[in-house]
C-alpha cells in the first residue's frame, strides 16, 4: 500500500465521563468545542472503546440522537462520538474494544502485592501515578483532554506499566500476568482498528488515554497507516 492511499488514523485519548458526571453538567461548551474541532479531521469512520456486543445498541441510540429523539447520557461516546459523527455526516460508529478478563490477577491485587512485599517499588509507582493525577486536578475538560494527549503523558503512563512488570518474584510473576491481559486487550483493539480502516479512510479513534501508548506503537509498527496527533485538532 502506498502512502497516497494509506488509511489515516487520529487517536484521541479520552477519560470516562461516567466517573466524573459533574464535567458533563458544567463543561458543555468545552465538550462541544472538542467535538467540533475533532470533526475537522473529517473522519470517514469513528472507532470507540466499547465491545462489539454493544455495537447495535449504540448505533440504535445514535440514530435516535440524529432524529432528536434521544438525550445524551454521562458517557464519552454520547458526549463526544455522537456529536462528532453527526457533524461528519456518518451513519454509524464502530466498536473496537476487546472483552478480556482483567481479574486474574486484578490490578488491585498487583498493587496489594507490591504494597506488602515490595514497598519501595509500590511507592515509586504511586509517586508517578499521583503526580499525573495532580496535574489535571481541578482542570477543565479541554485542559484534561490536551494534557492526556501529550506524548509525554502517555510515556509517563507506560513507565507505570513497566514498573508493574517488576511486581512479584520468579515464582509469582504478578505484574507480568496482569500486563499479559492488558497487552492482549490493546493488541486486539489495534487489530480491530486496522480491520475497519481501509485505503483512503480517515478513522478517528476515541479511546481511554491509558491505551494510547501501546496503540500508537502497534499501529505505527505496521507502517500501514498515516498517524495524526490529537493535539493538532484539539482547540
C-alpha positions in Angstrom: 0.0 0.0 0.0 1.4 3.4 -0.9 1.3 6.4 1.4 -1.0 8.1 -1.1 -4.0 5.9 -0.2 -2.9 4.7 3.3 -5.7 4.9 5.9 -5.2 7.9 8.1 -5.6 7.5 11.9 -6.3 10.0 14.6 -6.0 8.5 18.1 -7.6 10.8 20.7 -7.3 9.9 24.4 -10.4 10.5 26.4 -11.5 9.9 30.0 -14.6 8.2 31.4 -17.2 10.9 32.0 -19.4 8.5 33.9 -16.9 8.6 36.7 -16.9 12.5 36.6 -20.6 13.4 35.7 -20.1 16.9 37.0 -17.9 17.6 34.0 -20.8 16.9 31.7 -23.1 19.3 33.6 -20.5 22.2 33.8 -18.5 21.7 30.6 -20.9 21.5 27.7 -19.2 24.4 25.9 -15.8 22.6 26.2 -17.3 19.3 25.1 -19.0 20.8 22.1 -15.7 22.7 21.1 -13.7 19.5 21.4 -16.3 17.6 19.2 -16.4 20.4 16.6 -12.6 20.6 16.2 -12.2 16.8 16.1 -14.8 16.8 13.4 -12.4 19.0 11.3 -10.4 15.8 10.8 -13.2 14.8 8.5 -13.4 11.2 9.7 -15.0 8.6 7.5 -15.2 6.3 10.5 -15.2 6.7 14.2 -14.0 3.9 16.4 -15.0 3.8 20.1 -13.9 1.9 23.2 -16.9 -0.4 23.5 -17.4 -4.1 23.0 -18.7 -5.4 19.7 -21.6 -6.9 21.7 -22.9 -3.3 22.2 -22.4 -2.0 18.6 -26.0 -2.5 17.5 -27.4 -0.9 20.7 -25.0 2.1 20.5 -25.9 2.7 16.8 -29.6 2.4 17.6 -29.2 5.2 20.2 -27.1 7.2 17.7 -29.9 7.1 15.2 -32.3 8.3 17.8 -29.9 11.1 18.5 -29.9 12.0 14.8 -33.7 12.2 14.9 -33.6 14.5 18.0 -35.3 11.7 20.0 -32.5 11.0 22.5 -30.9 12.7 25.4 -27.1 12.3 25.7 -26.0 10.4 28.8 -22.9 10.8 31.0 -20.7 8.9 28.7 -17.8 9.9 26.4 -19.3 8.0 23.5 -22.5 10.0 23.7 -20.9 13.3 24.5 -18.1 13.2 22.0 -18.6 10.5 19.4 -22.2 11.1 18.7 -21.6 14.8 18.2 -18.6 14.3 16.0 -20.3 11.6 13.9 -23.3 13.8 13.4 -21.1 16.8 12.2 -19.2 14.4 10.0 -22.4 13.0 8.5 -21.7 9.4 9.5 -24.4 6.7 9.6 -22.8 4.6 12.4 -19.9 4.1 14.8 -17.5 1.1 15.1 -16.8 -0.6 18.4 -13.2 -1.8 18.7 -12.8 -2.9 22.4 -11.9 -6.4 23.3 -13.5 -8.5 26.1 -10.6 -9.6 28.2 -10.8 -11.0 31.8 -8.6 -8.4 33.6 -9.2 -10.1 37.0 -6.6 -12.9 37.1 -4.9 -11.1 38.7 -6.7 -7.8 39.1 -4.8 -4.5 39.1 -5.8 -4.1 42.7 -4.2 -7.5 43.6 -1.0 -6.3 41.8 -0.9 -3.1 43.9 -1.7 -5.1 47.1 1.2 -7.5 46.4 3.6 -4.5 45.8 2.4 -2.7 48.9 3.0 -5.8 51.1 6.2 -7.3 49.6 7.8 -4.5 47.6 7.0 -1.2 49.4 9.8 0.7 47.7 8.5 -0.2 44.2 5.0 0.4 45.4 5.9 4.0 46.4 7.7 4.6 43.1 4.6 3.6 41.2 2.3 5.6 43.5 4.6 8.7 43.1 4.3 8.7 39.3 0.6 8.0 39.4 -0.1 10.7 42.0 1.9 13.3 40.0 -0.1 12.6 36.8 -3.4 12.9 38.7 -2.3 16.2 40.4 -1.5 17.7 37.0 -5.2 17.5 36.0 -6.8 18.2 39.4 -9.4 21.0 39.1 -8.8 21.5 35.3 -11.4 21.9 32.7 -12.4 19.1 30.3 -10.5 20.8 27.5 -7.3 21.1 29.6 -7.6 17.5 30.6 -8.0 16.4 27.0 -5.0 18.4 26.0 -2.9 17.1 28.8 -3.8 13.4 28.3 -3.0 13.6 24.6 0.5 14.9 25.0 3.2 12.3 24.1 4.9 13.0 27.5 1.7 11.9 29.3 1.5 8.5 27.5 5.2 7.9 28.0 4.8 8.5 31.8 1.8 6.1 31.9 4.0 3.5 30.1 6.6 4.0 32.9 4.0 2.9 35.4 3.2 -0.2 33.4 6.8 -1.1 33.0 7.3 -0.7 36.8 4.3 -3.0 37.3 6.2 -5.7 35.4 8.6 -5.9 38.4 5.9 -6.7 40.9 6.2 -10.3 42.1 9.2 -12.7 42.1 10.5 -15.5 40.0 7.8 -17.8 41.3 5.0 -15.3 41.3 5.1 -13.0 38.2 2.1 -11.0 39.5 2.7 -7.8 37.5 3.7 -9.7 34.3 0.5 -11.8 34.4 -1.6 -8.6 34.7 0.3 -7.0 31.8 -0.3 -10.0 29.6 -4.0 -9.3 30.0 -3.5 -5.6 29.3 -1.3 -6.2 26.2 -3.8 -8.7 24.9 -6.6 -6.2 25.1 -4.6 -3.4 23.4 -3.2 -5.6 20.7 -6.8 -6.8 19.9 -8.0 -3.2 19.9 -5.2 -2.3 17.4 -6.2 -5.2 15.2 -9.8 -4.2 15.3 -8.9 -0.6 14.3 -6.7 -2.0 11.4 -9.5 -4.2 10.2 -12.0 -1.4 9.8 -9.6 1.1 8.3 -9.4 0.7 4.5 -7.5 2.7 1.9 -8.5 6.4 1.8 -10.3 6.0 5.2 -9.8 8.6 7.9 -10.5 6.8 11.1 -10.9 8.8 14.4 -10.3 6.6 17.4 -11.8 7.8 20.7 -10.1 5.7 23.4 -9.2 5.9 27.1 -5.9 7.7 27.3 -4.3 4.7 29.2 -4.4 2.8 25.9 -2.6 5.4 23.7 1.0 4.4 24.1 0.5 0.8 23.0 -1.9 1.6 20.3 0.5 4.1 18.8 3.3 1.5 19.0 1.3 -1.4 17.5 -0.3 0.7 14.7 2.9 2.6 13.8 4.9 -0.5 13.6 2.7 -1.9 10.8 3.7 1.1 8.6 0.3 0.7 7.1 -1.2 4.0 8.4 -0.6 7.7 8.4 -0.8 8.8 12.0 -2.1 12.1 13.3 -1.7 13.7 16.7 -4.9 14.7 18.5 -3.2 17.9 19.8 -3.3 19.2 16.2 -7.1 19.0 16.3 -8.0 19.9 19.9 -9.0 23.6 20.4 
